[in-house]
Amino acid sequence: MSGETLLGPDEPSPVALHRPDGRSPILLACDHAGRRVPRRLGQLGLAESEFDRHIAWDIGVAAVSRRMSEALDATLVEQLYSRLVIDCNRPPMVPNSIPVLSEATPIPGNLDLPESDREARRREIFQPYHDAIDDTLEGRKRGGRETVLVAMHSFTPTYLGESRPWHIGTLYGRDARLARSLRDLLSGEAGLVVGDNEPYSVSDETDYTIPVHGERRGIVHVGIEIRQDLIGGEDGQAEWAERLVRLLPRALDGVEAR
């Protein structure tokens, strides 16, 4: 598709914005909410069934985030195209921003891309999503509103043959305040195994949303990772949304009290 526009005029925007005027200080960001692929890219050389897997999107987390958005009256920004097209939580200059291998699965449609094609994915999918977050944050700043950034993700129970025991993890880089406050509250819930910067941690090389929109702006933030087998169905999605709606405000109170 070298030299062409990536998205056709009838294809969805990469961004879905829910409750833009939500009253909650919490801003939910869902980097891997969707699994769409622009028509011009076909299926990236993959079988359709591969897009049911975690390699293509964060299973269950969009539904959890929408429930949280409704219950909290919180703004939610979702990115609707597959992370296999371009990963919207990676700096666009790093090699795995557009992966040629995801877990152990080769992605044929991402091999040997011309720079113009990489730029089209950045310009038409990555940038509009992050512009939507940035515009929301700027609007709140002009209005004198407090904002707390919550980046929502899910993770696989097993990765490259290694089992992951955590039910949920709270993630952070330079600022652990909200992550640890929420971790402590989650650890008080019966039966939960809670990860402290597990199964991932936040860094400038592996993440974009928290370093750019949270750390650089100096706003309170946390990354949340929920194990995807716990939120694959409506009952689990409702359970985890209720838990986070109940605990996040308390975790924020804990940050403010420190």
C-alpha positions as CSV (number, residue, x, y, z in Angstrom):
1,M,0.0,0.0,0.0
2,S,3.1,2.2,-0.3
3,G,2.1,5.8,-0.9
4,E,-1.6,5.2,-0.2
5,T,-3.9,6.4,2.6
6,L,-4.2,3.6,5.1
7,L,-7.9,4.0,6.2
8,G,-10.7,4.2,3.7
9,P,-13.3,6.9,4.2
10,D,-15.9,4.3,5.3
11,E,-13.7,2.7,7.9
12,P,-14.0,3.5,11.6
13,S,-11.9,6.1,13.4
14,P,-9.2,4.6,15.5
15,V,-10.6,6.4,18.6
16,A,-13.7,5.9,20.5
17,L,-14.4,8.5,23.2
18,H,-16.9,7.7,25.9
19,R,-18.3,10.2,28.4
20,P,-16.1,13.1,27.2
21,D,-17.7,15.3,29.9
22,G,-17.5,12.7,32.6
23,R,-17.3,14.3,36.1
24,S,-14.9,11.8,37.6
25,P,-11.2,12.9,37.9
26,I,-10.3,9.4,36.5
27,L,-9.4,9.2,32.8
28,L,-9.4,5.7,31.5
29,A,-7.2,4.8,28.5
30,C,-7.5,1.5,26.7
31,D,-4.5,1.2,24.3
32,H,-5.4,-2.3,23.0
33,A,-9.2,-2.2,23.1
34,G,-9.8,-3.4,19.5
35,R,-8.7,-5.9,16.9
36,R,-9.7,-4.3,13.7
37,V,-7.3,-4.3,10.7
38,P,-7.5,-1.7,7.9
39,R,-9.0,-3.2,4.8
40,R,-5.9,-2.4,2.8
41,L,-3.8,-4.6,5.0
42,G,-6.0,-7.7,4.6
43,Q,-5.3,-9.9,7.6
44,L,-1.6,-9.2,7.7
45,G,-1.1,-12.7,6.3
46,L,-2.7,-14.3,9.3
47,A,-5.7,-16.6,9.7
48,E,-8.8,-14.9,11.1
49,S,-8.6,-17.1,14.2
50,E,-5.4,-15.4,15.2
51,F,-7.3,-12.2,15.9
52,D,-9.2,-14.0,18.7
53,R,-5.9,-14.3,20.6
54,H,-4.1,-11.9,22.9
55,I,-1.5,-11.2,20.3
56,A,-4.1,-9.0,18.5
57,W,-5.8,-7.2,21.4
58,D,-6.3,-7.1,25.2
59,I,-9.2,-9.5,25.6
60,G,-12.0,-8.4,27.9
61,V,-10.5,-5.1,29.0
62,A,-12.6,-2.8,26.8
63,A,-15.8,-4.3,28.4
64,V,-14.4,-3.8,31.9
65,S,-13.4,-0.3,31.1
66,R,-16.8,0.7,29.7
67,R,-18.5,-0.6,32.8
68,M,-16.1,1.4,34.9
69,S,-16.7,4.5,32.8
70,E,-20.4,4.2,33.3
71,A,-20.2,3.6,37.0
72,L,-17.7,6.3,37.8
73,D,-18.9,8.8,35.2
74,A,-15.4,8.7,33.9
75,T,-14.1,9.6,30.4
76,L,-12.8,6.6,28.5
77,V,-10.5,6.7,25.4
78,E,-10.3,3.5,23.4
79,Q,-8.1,2.5,20.5
80,L,-10.0,0.3,18.1
81,Y,-7.4,-1.2,15.8
82,S,-5.2,-4.3,16.5
83,R,-1.9,-3.9,18.2
84,L,-0.6,-6.0,15.3
85,V,-1.2,-3.0,13.0
86,I,0.7,-0.7,15.3
87,D,1.0,-1.0,19.1
88,C,-0.3,2.2,20.6
89,N,1.5,1.6,23.9
90,R,5.0,1.5,22.3
91,P,7.1,4.5,21.2
92,P,6.7,4.5,17.4
93,M,10.5,4.5,16.9
94,V,11.1,1.2,18.6
95,P,11.3,-2.0,16.4
96,N,8.3,-3.8,18.0
97,S,6.0,-0.8,17.5
98,I,4.9,-2.8,14.4
99,P,5.8,-6.4,15.4
100,V,7.1,-9.0,13.0
101,L,6.8,-11.6,15.8
102,S,4.2,-11.6,18.5
103,E,4.8,-14.1,21.2
104,A,5.9,-17.0,18.9
105,T,3.7,-16.0,16.0
106,P,5.3,-14.5,12.9
107,I,3.3,-11.5,11.4
108,P,4.0,-11.8,7.6
109,G,2.2,-8.5,6.7
110,N,4.7,-6.6,8.9
111,L,7.9,-7.8,7.3
112,D,10.1,-5.4,5.3
113,L,7.7,-2.5,5.5
114,P,8.7,0.7,3.6
115,E,9.1,3.7,5.9
116,S,6.1,5.3,4.2
117,D,3.9,2.4,5.3
118,R,5.1,2.6,8.9
119,E,4.5,6.3,8.9
120,A,0.9,5.8,7.6
121,R,0.1,3.5,10.5
122,R,1.6,6.0,12.9
123,R,-0.1,9.0,11.4
124,E,-3.6,7.4,10.9
125,I,-3.9,5.1,14.0
126,F,-1.3,5.9,16.6
127,Q,-1.4,9.7,16.5
128,P,-5.2,10.2,16.5
129,Y,-5.5,8.0,19.6
130,H,-2.8,9.9,21.5
131,D,-4.1,13.2,20.3
132,A,-7.5,12.3,21.8
133,I,-5.8,11.6,25.2
134,D,-3.7,14.8,24.9
135,D,-6.7,17.0,23.9
136,T,-8.7,15.6,26.8
137,L,-5.9,16.3,29.3
138,E,-5.4,19.8,27.9
139,G,-9.1,20.6,28.1
140,R,-9.2,19.5,31.7
141,K,-6.1,21.5,32.5
142,R,-7.7,24.7,31.0
143,G,-10.8,24.0,33.1
144,G,-8.7,23.6,36.3
145,R,-9.8,20.0,36.6
146,E,-7.9,17.3,38.4
147,T,-7.0,14.3,36.3
148,V,-5.9,10.8,37.3
149,L,-4.7,8.6,34.4
150,V,-5.6,4.9,34.5
151,A,-4.2,2.8,31.7
152,M,-6.2,-0.4,31.3
153,H,-4.8,-3.7,30.0
154,S,-5.2,-7.5,30.2
155,F,-2.5,-10.2,30.1
156,T,-2.3,-13.9,29.2
157,P,-2.4,-16.6,31.9
158,T,0.6,-18.3,30.2
159,Y,3.3,-16.6,28.1
160,L,5.8,-18.7,26.1
161,G,5.0,-21.7,28.3
162,E,5.4,-19.9,31.6
163,S,2.4,-19.7,33.9
164,R,1.5,-16.4,35.5
165,P,0.0,-16.6,39.0
166,W,-1.2,-13.0,39.3
167,H,-4.9,-12.2,39.0
168,I,-4.1,-8.5,38.6
169,G,-1.0,-6.3,38.6
170,T,-0.6,-2.6,39.3
171,L,2.1,-1.0,37.1
172,Y,4.3,2.1,37.4
173,G,7.6,3.6,36.4
174,R,8.9,6.7,38.2
175,D,5.8,7.3,40.3
176,A,4.5,4.3,42.3
177,R,2.1,6.2,44.6
178,L,-1.3,5.2,43.1
179,A,-0.1,1.7,42.0
180,R,1.0,0.8,45.5
181,S,-2.0,2.3,47.2
182,L,-4.3,0.2,44.9
183,R,-2.0,-2.8,45.2
184,D,-2.4,-2.7,49.0
185,L,-6.2,-2.5,48.7
186,L,-6.4,-5.4,46.2
187,S,-4.2,-7.5,48.4
188,G,-6.8,-7.2,51.1
189,E,-9.4,-8.9,48.8
190,A,-9.9,-12.6,49.5
191,G,-8.1,-15.0,47.3
192,L,-6.3,-12.5,45.0
193,V,-2.7,-12.7,43.9
194,V,-1.6,-9.2,43.2
195,G,1.5,-8.2,41.2
196,D,3.6,-5.2,42.0
197,N,4.9,-4.2,38.6
198,E,4.0,-7.8,37.4
199,P,3.7,-9.3,34.9
200,Y,5.1,-6.1,33.3
201,S,6.7,-2.9,34.4
202,V,6.6,0.6,32.9
203,S,9.6,2.1,31.1
204,D,10.3,4.6,28.3
205,E,11.4,1.8,26.0
206,T,8.4,-0.5,26.4
207,D,5.5,1.9,27.1
208,Y,4.1,5.2,25.8
209,T,0.8,6.1,27.5
210,I,2.0,6.4,31.1
211,P,5.4,7.9,30.4
212,V,4.1,10.5,28.0
213,H,0.6,11.4,29.3
214,G,1.2,10.6,33.0
215,E,4.8,11.1,34.0
216,R,5.7,14.0,31.7
217,R,2.6,15.8,32.8
218,G,3.2,15.1,36.4
219,I,-0.3,13.7,37.0
220,V,-1.2,10.8,39.3
221,H,-1.4,7.6,37.3
222,V,-1.4,3.8,37.4
223,G,-1.3,0.9,34.9
224,I,-3.7,-2.0,35.5
225,E,-3.3,-5.5,34.1
226,I,-6.1,-8.0,34.6
227,R,-5.5,-11.7,33.6
228,Q,-7.6,-12.2,30.6
229,D,-9.2,-15.6,31.5
230,L,-10.9,-13.7,34.4
231,I,-12.6,-11.2,32.2
232,G,-13.4,-13.2,29.0
233,G,-17.1,-13.3,29.9
234,E,-19.7,-10.9,31.2
235,D,-19.7,-12.2,34.7
236,G,-16.0,-11.7,35.1
237,Q,-16.1,-8.3,33.5
238,A,-18.8,-7.2,35.8
239,E,-17.0,-8.5,38.9
240,W,-13.7,-6.8,38.1
241,A,-15.3,-3.6,37.1
242,E,-17.2,-3.5,40.4
243,R,-14.0,-4.2,42.3
244,L,-12.0,-1.5,40.6
245,V,-14.9,1.0,40.9
246,R,-15.0,0.3,44.6
247,L,-11.3,0.4,45.2
248,L,-9.9,3.1,42.9
249,P,-11.4,6.0,44.8
250,R,-10.1,4.6,48.1
251,A,-6.7,4.2,46.5
252,L,-6.7,7.8,45.5
253,D,-7.7,8.9,49.0
254,G,-4.6,6.9,50.1
255,V,-2.4,8.8,47.8
256,E,-3.7,12.2,48.9
257,A,-3.2,11.2,52.6
258,R,0.5,10.5,52.1
